[in-house]
Amino acid sequence: MRTYGQFCPVARTSELLAERWTPIIIRNLLNGCRTFTEIRQGAPGIPPALLTKRLGTLERHGIIERERCPSGRGWSYRLTEQGQDLKAVCDAMGQWGARWLEIEPRHMEPAYVLWATCRLVDLDEIPHAGVVVRFDLQDEPRRRFWMLLQRPRAELCTAYPGRADDLSVTTDSETLVQWNLRRITFQQAVREGRCRLEGSPGLVRAFPTWIRPSPFAHVSPARSLDRQSATR
């Protein structure tokens, strides 16, 4: 492992946590991801071999522990008490970034935007039978995504989930980001033609109530996070 050769706690912590993808993996675990697939889904672009390496490093340092999945295939990961203590670190990074860093087009990877939106779903508000929501993203027209919303977890699928759509949402990644951060209201997005819903009237009305705001929506940016949207 590379070392700064410094006893300073910031330097020693950086040796472990400042590696590429490591903070993202910890964030995903804090958000409830447990399996290799779930962790990777929240980190689009990470090579499987690198994720395996990072998980191994975190396990050796006592930040995570793993156990066999009940099915006997694959592993389930969870943060130890030491790992849970990193929540304050991730929260501080998120609040600083929300306040001081602008959101640029390169930050709006469609699969991640939908994954993040899926993690914000309040399952207590979902009908007991569950709901399948198809997303057609105008900035990713060649792909389709489905949210399978049912207890005990919300799941993002990139292939047909085997059940007919109850609701379809046509929008784009930027609009979802701005709504998740509550820079715009859902009604504004619909009124401006940035979002269109199709389905039963009851589900259409209920959909906006299912998505909680981002945990950083309360942070007031020090400067515009999206000048292009502001000039629309």
Protein Blocks (a to p, Z undefined) as FASTA:
>chain_A
ZZehiabfklmmmmmmmpghklmmmmmmmnopabfklmmmmmghiafklmmmmmmmmmmn
opaccdddfklpajdddddfklmmmmmmmmmmmmmmmmmpccdfklmcfklmmmmmmmmp
cfklpcfkbpadddddfklmmbccddddddfbdcddfbdehiacfbdcdddfklmmmmmn
opacfklmmmnopacceddfklmmmmmmmpccdfklmpccfbdfblmlmmZZ
